[in-house]
Amino acid sequence: MNTATVHNLQGAQNTAASNTFPLLKVENVSKTFVIPQGAFQKPLELSAVNGVSLELNTGRTLGIVGESGCGKSTLSRILAGTLKPTKGKIWLNRQELGPLSDKERKQALRQIQMVFQSPYSSLNPRMTIAEIVREPLDIHARHLPRRTRDEHAMEMLERVGLGETFVTRYPQQLSGGQLQRVGIARALISEARLIICDEPVSALDVSVQAQVMNLLHDMQQALGLSYIFISHDLSVVANIADDIAVMYLGKVMEYGPASAVLGNPAHPYTQALIDSASIPDPTIEKNRSIHVLEGDVPTPTNPPSGCRFRTRCWLAQEKCAMEEPALIPRNTEQAVACHFALSNNG
């Protein structure tokens, strides 16, 4: 049975389940790092992720956006299983990961794979392209004959647009776009259901970005995959995400369908991110009214009281410093963590 057939069967078997329970559910997850300061100083606590709750259904894409340092990559490592959360719960395909033994957790997390930002640093330069793509099978499917594993690797390379001529090449012989296709092939060959894409096109030229994005979309449609797509670029996320979570300093500020979050942003931070994206029309770009973020992102070791965004927010009032806004539904579509989101329409 080939890789595509296995994916399709898994997707069909889990469609009904996904209608009642999400493929991935994250509940109040936090991650705090303790930073030593020397023998006579109190260690600092860095709250990288704070009380994040998310859901992702089968076949959908969740975009996670925000500036550098907002906690996106830390959250992705938690979801991929390379970091354990300080607190909170995570369910994958109805199974809570926290109570599992190390062996059971490792088995469950095989359903998740990652595509990294830099294909140059994520691929072993001493391995051929065929060996790189086949490696997950060599680790997790050693019961399969070597010939079968080779056939699966070749099939997946063809699916991502790389033919036989690439099998014996090494990473340094490929372009950035070709390397990212190799990374995608490696992530998919293990029959994962959830792919975490951490800034997968930010290191690529614009024309190559479009090719990789189209490939991700085609593979999702063909194999019934779910994506978590992490990026600082809203224009990229808008082309692939069904839902969007906007993060700032470890917390989710706005969460909802992509069309609502991008078309009618309710949180000032979301509005500022959208305003910072240039529009390829000089007339519109010259005449539009924008909100410009002032000041630097506060240090995560000493975040502002109340709302974390208040030090850069043009709507901030005394209440914002005294009371942290909860992420709650502010309209029929999206949830917003802002005391004054309802009064802000532009």
Buried (B, 14 or more C-beta within 10 A) or exposed (E): EEBBEEBBEBBEEBEEEBEEEBBBBBBEBBBBBEEEEEEEEEEBEBBBBBBBBBBBBBBBBBBBBBBEBBBBBBBBBBBBBEBEBBEBBBBBBEBEBEEBEEEEBEEBBBBBBBBBBBBBEBBEEEBBBBBBBBBBBEEBBEEBEEEEBBBBBBBBBEBBBBEEEBBEBBBEEBEBBBBBBBBBBBBBBBBBBBBBBBBBBBBBEEEBBBBBBEBBBEBBEBBBBBBBBBBBBBBBBBBBBBBBBBBBBBBBBBBBBBBBBBEBBBBBBBBBBBBBEEEEEEEEEEEEEEBEBEEEBBEBEEBBEBBBBBBBBEBBEEEBBEEBBEBEEBEEBBBBBBBBBEEBEE
